[in-house]
């Protein structure tokens, strides 16, 4: 594909646009028909929300959305030429949030707020406004999405306030992400404690310990139940909402 793209970049762009639309359509179908498949594994949910839905929403209606310029009257539409359908994408993305939220709203919303790269409250609110103005989804789905976004942004605000008023012990933080661990596990190859979702995501692409590059598999991870209980008690005491554990 890369070699062909150098010879015909337009054809390459069109091909990747088609692949992208097929991927989003497939995720939309899974989210609608079998959302528990996505919800049941935290790493799968996190990858879908952070790397796909949140990122796409940010590009479509976020601060840099004006870079996606629609053609002026009388001009040839690049959108049509390359098969880019922003309204259709926005519709499917909003509906996917609703579909997975129906399966476990608390888990989905908490995972979204943990995305420091693409999650912005104003972006989600803007998406609601556009969907309402353009009548792009049904009234029932729009109402669900609007409620979902309001609860999401309220959660993010309350979490920010709770964390601003407390010092989190270092032993409760994942050493790579510096976030409060939900399911701490010991890496026996380096005696390092990490959050399960973080190390499992690493192992998906590299079967090793990130601290010493020794071979490491998910089955080698040792749950740290005592530490997990201490973290849970700390969060309850200070009103910090924890994400759900990996299944």
Backbone torsions as a table, in degrees:
resi	resn	phi	psi	omega
1	UNK	NA	-40.9	-178.9
2	UNK	-64.4	-43.1	179.8
3	UNK	-62.6	-41.3	179.9
4	UNK	-67.6	-32.9	-178.3
5	UNK	-64.8	-29.5	179.7
6	UNK	-70.4	-30.7	-179.5
7	UNK	-83.9	-35.0	-177.4
8	UNK	-144.8	79.7	-176.0
9	UNK	-62.3	-31.0	178.9
10	UNK	-64.9	-46.1	178.8
11	UNK	-63.4	-37.7	178.2
12	UNK	-62.5	-44.4	179.7
13	UNK	-62.8	-44.2	179.7
14	UNK	-61.5	-41.0	-179.0
15	UNK	-64.5	-44.0	179.9
16	UNK	-70.0	-31.4	176.2
17	UNK	-65.2	-41.1	177.3
18	UNK	-63.3	-42.6	178.7
19	UNK	-63.1	-40.4	179.8
20	UNK	-63.6	-44.0	179.3
21	UNK	-64.6	-39.1	178.4
22	UNK	-64.8	-39.2	179.3
23	UNK	-63.7	-47.3	179.2
24	UNK	-62.7	-41.0	179.3
25	UNK	-63.2	-38.9	178.8
26	UNK	-66.3	-45.2	178.0
27	UNK	-61.6	-38.8	178.4
28	UNK	-60.7	-44.5	-179.7
29	UNK	-64.4	-43.0	178.9
30	UNK	-65.0	-42.9	-179.6
31	UNK	-62.3	-36.5	-178.8
32	UNK	-76.6	-44.9	-172.3
33	UNK	-89.6	-31.2	-175.7
34	UNK	-145.2	61.9	-176.8
35	UNK	-62.8	-25.9	-179.6
36	UNK	-65.3	-24.8	176.7
37	UNK	-61.8	-37.0	179.3
38	UNK	-81.0	-42.8	-176.1
39	UNK	-67.9	-32.3	-170.8
40	UNK	-66.0	-25.7	178.1
41	UNK	-116.4	116.1	-174.9
42	UNK	-60.0	-36.9	179.6
43	UNK	-65.3	-38.3	178.2
44	UNK	-65.6	-45.7	178.9
45	UNK	-61.1	-44.5	-178.5
46	UNK	-63.6	-43.0	178.9
47	UNK	-62.6	-42.3	-178.9
48	UNK	-65.6	-45.2	-177.3
49	UNK	-72.7	-52.0	-174.7
50	UNK	-71.9	-48.6	-171.9
51	UNK	-88.0	-16.0	-177.9
52	UNK	-118.4	-74.4	-171.6
53	UNK	-62.9	-52.5	-178.1
54	UNK	-61.6	-42.8	-179.0
55	UNK	-65.1	-45.3	179.4
56	UNK	-64.0	-42.1	179.4
57	UNK	-62.5	-39.5	179.7
58	UNK	-63.3	-40.0	179.1
59	UNK	-71.3	-34.4	-176.2
60	UNK	-76.9	-41.2	-174.7
61	UNK	-133.2	7.8	-179.0
62	UNK	-79.5	-168.1	-174.5
63	UNK	-57.5	-28.1	-176.7
64	UNK	-103.8	17.5	-175.1
65	UNK	-64.7	-25.1	-178.9
66	UNK	-68.0	-12.8	175.0
67	UNK	-68.6	-21.0	174.8
68	UNK	-87.5	83.4	-172.7
69	UNK	-86.5	123.2	173.5
70	UNK	-72.6	150.8	-177.8
71	UNK	-67.5	148.1	174.5
72	UNK	-77.3	162.5	-178.9
73	UNK	-58.5	130.2	179.5
74	UNK	91.1	-9.5	179.4
75	UNK	-93.9	154.4	176.4
76	UNK	-73.6	134.7	-177.2
77	UNK	-84.3	115.6	173.0
78	UNK	-63.7	-33.4	179.6
79	UNK	-56.5	-47.7	-179.0
80	UNK	-69.5	-41.6	-177.5
81	UNK	-60.6	-39.2	-176.6
82	UNK	-100.7	2.2	176.7
83	UNK	75.7	28.4	178.8
84	UNK	-89.1	121.7	-174.8
85	UNK	-124.4	80.1	-174.3
86	UNK	-61.6	-37.4	179.9
87	UNK	-66.2	-41.9	178.5
88	UNK	-64.6	-39.8	178.5
89	UNK	-64.6	-45.3	-179.8
90	UNK	-61.8	-40.9	178.3
91	UNK	-60.5	-49.0	-177.6
92	UNK	-66.0	-38.2	-179.7
93	UNK	-64.1	-46.6	179.2
94	UNK	-61.3	-42.2	-179.6
95	UNK	-67.0	-34.0	178.1
96	UNK	-65.9	-38.4	175.1
97	UNK	-58.6	-42.4	180.0
98	UNK	-65.3	-45.5	-176.0
99	UNK	-62.0	-48.3	-178.9
100	UNK	-73.6	-29.2	177.3
101	UNK	-65.4	-32.4	177.2
102	UNK	-63.3	-32.0	-178.2
103	UNK	-76.3	-38.5	179.1
104	UNK	-164.2	83.4	-173.9
105	UNK	-61.7	-43.5	-177.2
106	UNK	-61.1	-43.6	-179.2
107	UNK	-65.8	-43.3	-179.0
108	UNK	-65.4	-47.7	-177.8
109	UNK	-65.1	-40.5	178.6
110	UNK	-63.8	-40.5	179.9
111	UNK	-65.4	-38.5	178.2
112	UNK	-62.9	-44.7	-177.6
113	UNK	-64.8	-19.2	179.9
114	UNK	-81.6	-4.9	-179.3
115	UNK	-86.4	93.6	-178.0
116	UNK	-75.2	-10.0	-177.7
117	UNK	-88.5	-45.5	-171.3
118	UNK	-115.8	-18.7	-177.7
119	UNK	-76.3	123.5	173.6
120	UNK	-138.9	126.5	-179.9
121	UNK	-54.0	-41.7	-177.8
122	UNK	-64.9	-32.7	179.3
123	UNK	-64.7	-43.4	179.1
124	UNK	-67.1	-40.2	177.5
125	UNK	-64.3	-38.7	178.2
126	UNK	-64.6	-38.0	177.9
127	UNK	-61.0	-42.6	177.5
128	UNK	-59.7	-45.1	-178.6
129	UNK	-62.3	-43.3	-179.7
130	UNK	-66.4	-44.1	179.4
131	UNK	-61.5	-38.7	179.5
132	UNK	-70.6	-44.7	-177.2
133	UNK	-64.8	-42.2	-176.5
134	UNK	-89.1	-4.1	-179.2
135	UNK	51.4	52.9	-172.6
136	UNK	-88.6	-18.9	176.5
137	UNK	-132.8	167.4	-177.7
138	UNK	-64.0	158.6	-178.7
139	UNK	-60.2	-40.0	-179.2
140	UNK	-65.5	-45.0	179.6
141	UNK	-67.7	-36.4	177.5
142	UNK	-62.6	-42.0	178.8
143	UNK	-63.2	-43.0	178.6
144	UNK	-63.7	-44.2	-178.6
145	UNK	-66.5	-40.3	179.2
146	UNK	-62.3	-42.9	177.6
147	UNK	-65.4	-41.3	179.1
148	UNK	-59.5	-45.1	-178.5
149	UNK	-66.8	-41.3	179.2
150	UNK	-62.6	-45.5	178.7
151	UNK	-65.2	-38.8	178.7
152	UNK	-60.8	-49.2	-178.1
153	UNK	-69.1	-33.5	175.1
154	UNK	-64.1	-41.1	178.9
155	UNK	-63.0	-46.3	-179.6
156	UNK	-60.0	-41.2	-179.9
157	UNK	-65.6	-43.4	-179.7
158	UNK	-67.4	-36.4	178.4
159	UNK	-65.9	-41.6	179.3
160	UNK	-62.4	-41.8	179.6
161	UNK	-66.5	-41.5	-179.0
162	UNK	-64.8	-42.5	-177.7
163	UNK	-73.5	-24.7	-179.8
164	UNK	-71.6	-20.2	-174.8
165	UNK	-106.8	15.5	-178.2
166	UNK	-147.0	148.2	174.1
167	UNK	-100.5	119.2	-177.7
168	UNK	-86.3	126.2	178.3
169	UNK	-57.3	141.4	-178.3
170	UNK	-57.8	-33.8	-177.4
171	UNK	-67.6	-14.4	178.8
172	UNK	-90.2	-7.1	-174.4
173	UNK	-101.1	140.4	173.3
174	UNK	-65.3	132.7	-174.7
175	UNK	-68.0	-18.9	179.8
176	UNK	-96.8	-47.1	-175.3
177	UNK	-91.2	-15.5	-178.3
178	UNK	58.0	33.8	176.1
179	UNK	-114.0	155.3	178.8
180	UNK	-61.7	128.9	-178.8
181	UNK	-75.8	142.3	177.6
182	UNK	-98.8	-41.5	-178.0
183	UNK	-135.1	79.2	-177.6
184	UNK	-66.5	137.5	178.2
185	UNK	-134.8	150.8	179.1
186	UNK	-93.2	132.5	172.5
187	UNK	-90.4	104.3	-173.9
188	UNK	-63.8	-20.4	-178.4
189	UNK	-75.3	-22.1	179.0
190	UNK	-133.9	1.3	-177.9
191	UNK	57.1	35.0	177.4
192	UNK	-104.0	141.6	177.4
193	UNK	-100.8	129.6	178.9
194	UNK	-134.3	165.0	173.0
195	UNK	-75.3	137.6	-174.4
196	UNK	-56.6	-44.9	-176.1
197	UNK	-62.8	-31.3	-179.0
198	UNK	-73.3	-47.4	-177.9
199	UNK	-72.3	-33.6	177.3
200	UNK	-66.7	-37.0	176.6
201	UNK	-64.1	-37.6	177.4
202	UNK	-66.0	-43.5	-177.5
203	UNK	-66.0	-26.9	178.0
204	UNK	-58.9	-29.3	-179.2
205	UNK	-112.6	-21.8	179.5
206	UNK	-140.1	114.4	-178.0
207	UNK	-81.6	59.4	-179.6
208	UNK	-151.8	168.8	175.3
209	UNK	-79.4	122.1	-177.0
210	UNK	-65.7	-11.5	-177.0
211	UNK	-95.6	-22.2	178.6
212	UNK	-142.7	2.2	177.0
213	UNK	63.6	19.7	173.3
214	UNK	-75.8	147.9	179.7
215	UNK	-55.6	136.3	-177.2
216	UNK	-149.4	134.9	178.1
217	UNK	-122.1	160.7	-179.9
218	UNK	-57.4	-37.7	-178.0
219	UNK	-65.6	-16.8	-179.5
220	UNK	-82.7	-15.8	-175.9
221	UNK	-67.6	136.3	-176.0
222	UNK	-109.6	114.6	-179.8
223	UNK	-59.1	140.7	178.3
224	UNK	-112.0	78.5	-172.0
225	UNK	-66.3	-37.1	-179.7
226	UNK	-64.8	-44.3	178.1
227	UNK	-65.6	-40.4	179.3
228	UNK	-60.4	-40.9	179.2
229	UNK	-65.5	-38.5	177.9
230	UNK	-64.6	-40.2	178.3
231	UNK	-65.5	-42.4	179.7
232	UNK	-61.5	-44.7	179.2
233	UNK	-63.1	-41.3	179.5
234	UNK	-61.7	-45.6	-178.1
235	UNK	-66.5	-40.8	177.9
236	UNK	-62.8	-40.5	-178.6
237	UNK	-63.3	-36.1	-174.2
238	UNK	-105.1	10.6	176.0
239	UNK	69.1	30.7	179.1
240	UNK	-97.0	124.5	179.9
241	UNK	-80.7	127.1	179.0
242	UNK	-96.7	149.0	172.5
243	UNK	-74.0	163.8	177.8
244	UNK	-76.6	156.0	179.7
245	UNK	-74.4	159.9	172.0
246	UNK	-67.1	147.5	178.8
247	UNK	-90.9	NA	NA
